[in-house]
Amino acid sequence: MHCWDFHTHRQGQLHSIFQAGKSILAEGISVSMGIHPWELDSNWATDFEKIKREVDQNPFVMAIGESGFDRLKGPDIPLQKEAFFAQASLAARLEIPLILHCVKSHDLLLEYLKSAKNPPNLIWHGWNQKPELARQLLPFPVFFSFGKHILHPGSNAEHWLKSCPLDRVFFETDDSGAEIDSIYQAASLLLQLPVASLATQVIANWNAISKRKIS
């Protein structure tokens, strides 16, 4: 059973979803595509149209994103909302997940989730927030991707992984330089579950929330 890496910035890894952003890549590489809040400007709609065309034509685009909200490095909030709503609608239409970037903005996410009639499945990548916030999100289609932070004893990520419903869990390397096997090994120790069981679980989790399947 493969240990899937659901969000990585390293291209060419087997059994992984590469964060392509706005880049158009050759078919055959599983990617996520979207406009990161840090890359938003007044011309974002032009980039979004290119992404829409690629996502519709390329079945290897597995997810939309990263997309979301960032009060530290992002542009004005109205612009972030407009771009996020457009990308979330695209993900919902295609029935694929959206990889969520959310910094100091959980209130904006909750505002969206409480008002959206058809939100996509959202995978909050690099989860390292307090368990109390995570529990607020459980009534909504929000999932949690754990990466480098579970390698640090006592982290918020470690605490939530121990309590998180298993059908909401994914694993990633992001831009950490860590190997995905080390993330699964750490999760295995924390959860007292075999790596093979976790690998099977997260593949099932993905296939339950996405029209574009993995194996």
Secondary structure, 3 states (H helix, E strand, C coil): CCCCEEEECCCCCCCEEEEEECCCCCCCCCEEECCCHHHCCCCHHHHHHHHHHHHHHCCCEEEEEEEEEECCCCCCHHHHHHHHHHHHHHHHHHCCCEEEEEECCHHHHHHHHHHCCCCCCEEECCCCCCHHHHHHHCCCCEEEEECHHHHCCCCHHHHHHHHCCHHHEEECCECCCCCHHHHHHHHHHHHCCCHHHHHHHHHHHHHHHCCCCCC
